[in-house]
């Protein structure tokens, strides 16, 4: 399964964290309906998680890829089978899912304990990406931009195919001659799962789908966390000091028992943006078909094996309204 990473000088200095801690199985008509989404085989013989590993291994060696799971996942034999092929010491087990922030911070503490100065790339495990090689090249581009400015937190943002209300959006600043890099735009704001009218406006204004694929230095996130949410930082720093000791697992359960769910994008990145507006950048991803698996896509007929024949290009023009049909969305002149 392991592939040799691209001959990229960054591949040995970058660690990946794969988020495979889906909290509940998603209702669907696919085989293995009781499995959490990352572990379901939706296309061919590989699960979403296995496809994610394979995709990342084009850039980062397998021994530098860490996978976050929840403890309850380990009771499922199919999940154990999928995880069993990973290199020793690369599966991180959290007691339970408390939304995205605790799991990412926990993973960062483990990675930083081994590689204090490392760069980190975060990858959700439930994304379908058709042009995988092209997408990974965008990740490499972001990593190179990070090497030039290690203080940045860079996020990949996909140019939307249509105004989706179940996705979050990133609002980018237009590039100028004074922009620090042609690889990314400064982030002006986030829009979380907007209503249709707002989604149309956001797409018209150049908003990008937030993939939650992020590249940053582990110390950058933890330093900002220390400044802006010192209580949360203290909790994970306290645990970090126990990594590798006999008290590690018991202490982790105690800490998680008192944690409230925290969303990394809404509760953390938004705060960083408000206080440190120059720290966040977005890398626009073009010509890549990306989607979160499990959410309906009005531009794709999922009953067909060939999705490209059923894709519909969106036209976003003044006075036009979007109207759903069976599997596609048509542009209508009717007013609501």
C-alpha positions in Angstrom: 0.0 0.0 0.0 2.8 2.4 0.8 4.0 4.5 -2.1 7.2 6.4 -2.4 6.6 10.1 -1.8 7.3 12.7 -4.5 10.9 13.8 -4.7 10.1 16.9 -2.7 12.6 18.4 -0.2 9.6 19.2 2.1 8.4 15.6 2.3 10.8 14.8 5.1 9.9 17.9 7.1 6.2 17.7 6.8 3.9 15.4 8.9 0.3 14.7 8.1 -2.6 14.2 10.4 -5.7 12.4 8.9 -9.0 13.0 10.7 -10.8 9.7 10.7 -12.8 10.2 13.9 -16.3 10.5 12.3 -18.7 10.6 15.3 -21.7 8.7 14.0 -22.3 6.5 10.9 -24.0 8.5 8.1 -27.3 7.1 6.9 -26.9 6.0 3.2 -27.8 3.1 0.9 -24.2 2.0 0.5 -22.8 -1.3 1.7 -21.5 -1.4 5.3 -24.0 1.3 6.5 -23.0 0.9 10.1 -19.4 1.9 9.5 -18.4 5.6 10.1 -18.0 7.3 6.8 -14.2 7.3 6.4 -14.2 3.4 6.6 -16.8 2.8 3.9 -15.8 1.5 0.5 -17.7 3.8 -1.8 -15.7 3.3 -5.0 -13.8 0.1 -5.7 -12.1 -2.0 -3.0 -10.7 0.9 -0.9 -12.4 2.9 1.8 -12.4 6.7 1.9 -9.6 6.5 4.6 -7.5 4.1 2.5 -7.9 6.5 -0.5 -6.8 9.4 1.7 -3.7 7.6 2.9 -2.8 6.6 -0.7 -3.3 10.2 -1.8 -1.1 11.7 0.9 1.7 9.1 0.4 2.3 10.7 -3.0 4.0 13.6 -1.0 4.6 12.4 2.6 6.1 9.0 3.6 3.7 6.6 5.4 5.8 6.7 8.6 5.1 10.5 8.8 1.3 10.2 8.4 -0.7 10.1 11.6 -4.3 9.0 11.8 -6.8 10.2 14.5 -9.5 7.8 15.5 -12.0 7.5 18.4 -11.7 4.7 20.9 -15.1 3.2 20.1 -14.0 2.6 16.5 -11.5 0.0 17.7 -14.4 -2.4 18.6 -15.2 -2.8 14.9 -13.2 -5.6 13.2 -13.2 -3.9 9.8 -11.9 -0.7 11.2 -9.2 -2.6 13.1 -8.3 -4.3 9.8 -7.9 -1.0 8.0 -5.8 0.5 10.7 -3.6 -2.6 11.2 -1.5 -1.8 8.1 -0.3 1.6 9.3 3.3 2.0 10.5 3.7 1.5 14.3 3.0 4.5 16.5 1.1 6.5 13.8 -2.5 5.8 15.0 -3.7 8.3 17.6 -6.7 7.2 19.7 -8.9 9.8 21.5 -11.4 8.7 24.1 -14.3 10.2 22.2 -15.1 12.7 19.5 -15.5 16.2 20.8 -15.7 17.9 17.4 -12.7 18.8 15.4 -10.6 21.0 17.7 -9.8 18.6 20.6 -8.8 15.9 18.1 -6.5 18.2 16.1 -4.9 19.6 19.3 -4.4 16.1 20.7 -2.7 15.0 17.5 -0.5 18.1 17.4 0.7 17.3 21.0 1.8 13.8 19.9 3.5 15.0 16.7 5.2 17.9 18.4 6.5 15.6 21.2 8.5 13.7 18.5 9.2 16.5 16.0 9.2 19.9 17.8 9.8 22.1 14.7 7.7 20.1 12.2 5.3 21.4 9.7 1.8 19.7 9.7 -0.8 19.1 7.1 -4.3 18.3 8.2 -6.5 16.0 6.0 -10.1 15.1 6.6 -10.7 11.4 5.6 -14.2 11.8 4.1 -13.4 13.8 1.0 -13.8 12.5 -2.6 -11.2 14.1 -4.9 -11.0 13.0 -8.5 -7.8 14.8 -9.6 -5.8 13.5 -6.7 -2.3 14.2 -8.1 -3.3 17.7 -8.9 -4.7 18.3 -5.5 -1.6 17.0 -3.8 0.4 19.4 -5.9 -1.6 22.2 -4.3 -0.7 20.8 -0.9 3.0 20.9 -2.0 2.6 24.5 -3.2 1.1 25.4 0.2 4.0 23.7 2.0 6.5 25.6 -0.1 4.7 28.9 0.8 4.9 27.8 4.5 8.6 27.3 4.2 8.9 30.9 3.0 6.8 32.2 5.9 6.5 29.8 8.8 4.1 32.0 10.7 1.2 31.3 8.2 -1.7 29.0 8.6 -2.7 28.0 5.1 -6.0 26.4 4.0 -6.9 24.9 0.7 -10.1 26.4 -0.7 -11.8 24.9 -3.8 -13.4 27.2 -6.4 -17.1 26.3 -6.1 -19.0 24.5 -8.8 -22.3 25.7 -7.4 -23.6 27.5 -4.2 -23.7 24.7 -1.6 -25.4 25.4 1.7 -23.9 22.5 3.6 -20.3 23.6 3.1 -18.3 26.3 4.8 -16.7 29.1 2.8 -13.5 31.1 3.0 -13.6 34.8 1.8 -10.2 35.6 0.2 -8.6 38.9 -0.4 -7.8 39.7 -4.0 -4.2 39.4 -4.9 -2.3 42.6 -5.5 1.2 43.4 -6.5 2.1 43.7 -2.8 0.7 40.3 -1.9 3.4 38.2 -0.1 3.0 35.3 -2.4 1.2 34.4 -5.5 0.4 31.0 -4.0 -2.2 32.2 -1.5 -4.6 35.0 -0.6 -5.0 36.5 2.8 -8.2 35.3 4.5 -10.8 38.0 5.1 -13.4 35.8 6.8 -15.3 32.6 7.1 -19.0 31.8 6.3 -20.4 28.7 8.0 -23.0 26.7 6.0 -25.0 29.7 4.7 -28.6 29.9 3.4 -28.9 29.6 -0.4 -29.2 33.3 -1.0 -26.1 34.0 1.1 -24.2 31.1 -0.6 -25.0 32.6 -4.1 -23.7 36.0 -2.9 -20.5 34.4 -1.5 -19.8 32.4 -4.6 -20.4 35.5 -6.8 -17.9 37.5 -4.7 -15.1 34.8 -5.0 -15.7 32.7 -1.9 -14.1 29.3 -1.8 -15.2 26.0 -0.3 -13.3 25.3 2.9 -11.7 21.9 2.5 -10.2 22.0 6.0 -7.0 20.8 4.4 -4.6 22.9 6.3 -0.8 23.4 6.4 1.0 25.1 9.3 3.8 24.8 11.8 2.6 22.9 14.9 4.2 25.6 17.1 2.3 28.4 15.3 -1.1 26.9 16.2 0.0 26.2 19.8 1.5 29.6 20.3 -1.7 31.3 19.0 -3.7 28.9 21.2 -1.6 30.0 24.2 -2.3 33.7 23.5 -6.0 33.5 22.7 -7.4 30.5 24.7 -4.8 30.0 27.5 -7.2 27.7 29.5 -7.5 25.3 26.5 -3.8 25.5 25.9 -3.0 24.6 29.5 -5.2 21.5 29.3 -3.4 20.1 26.3 0.0 21.2 27.4 -0.6 19.4 30.7 -1.4 16.3 28.8 1.6 16.8 26.5 3.9 16.6 29.5 2.5 13.1 30.3 3.0 11.6 26.8 5.1 8.4 27.1 4.4 8.0 30.8 2.2 5.4 32.6 -0.3 8.2 33.4 -0.9 9.1 29.7 -4.2 7.2 28.9 -5.8 7.8 32.3 -5.1 11.5 32.2 -6.4 11.8 28.7 -9.7 10.2 29.7 -10.0 12.6 32.6 -9.3 15.6 30.4 -11.8 14.5 27.7 -14.5 13.9 30.2 -14.5 17.6 31.1 -14.1 19.0 27.6 -17.0 20.5 25.7 -17.2 20.1 21.9 -15.1 22.7 20.1 -15.0 23.3 16.4 -11.6 24.1 15.0 -12.8 26.4 12.2 -15.6 28.2 13.9 -14.3 28.5 17.4 -10.5 28.7 16.9 -9.6 29.9 13.4 -12.3 32.6 13.5 -10.7 33.9 16.7 -7.3 33.8 15.3 -8.5 35.8 12.3 -10.1 38.4 14.5 -6.9 38.9 16.5 -4.2 38.0 14.0 -5.7 38.9 10.6 -2.4 38.4 8.7 -1.8 34.9 10.0 -4.3 33.0 7.8 -4.0 32.4 4.1 -6.0 30.4 1.5 -4.6 28.6 -1.5 -7.2 28.6 -4.3 -7.7 25.1 -5.8 -8.9 25.2 -9.4 -9.8 22.4 -11.9 -10.2 19.8 -9.1 -13.5 17.9 -8.5 -13.8 17.9 -4.7 -16.7 17.0 -2.5 -17.5 15.8 1.1 -18.8 12.3 0.6 -22.2 11.6 2.0 -23.7 15.0 1.1 -25.9 15.3 -2.0 -24.3 17.0 -4.9 -26.8 18.5 -7.4 -24.3 18.5 -10.2 -23.7 14.8 -10.1 -26.1 11.9 -10.7 -24.9 9.3 -8.1 -26.9 6.6 -9.8 -24.5 6.7 -12.7 -21.1 5.1 -12.7 -19.8 8.0 -14.9 -20.3 11.2 -13.1 -18.6 13.4 -15.7 -21.5 13.0 -18.1 -24.0 14.3 -15.5 -22.1 17.3 -14.3 -23.6 20.7 -15.0 -21.7 23.9 -15.1 -23.3 26.6 -12.9 -24.1 30.1 -14.2 -24.3 32.7 -11.4 -25.7 35.9 -12.9 -27.7 38.7 -11.6 -31.5 38.0 -11.7 -31.0 34.3 -12.0 -32.3 31.9 -9.3 -31.4 28.3 -8.6 -34.1 25.7 -8.6 -33.5 22.0 -7.7 -34.7 19.3 -10.0 -34.3 15.5 -9.5 -30.5 15.3 -9.5 -29.4 18.5 -11.0 -30.0 22.2 -10.3 -31.3 24.4 -13.1 -31.0 28.1 -13.5 -34.4 29.8 -13.6 -35.6 33.4 -14.2 -38.5 32.9 -11.8 -38.5 35.1 -8.8 -39.1 33.7 -5.3 
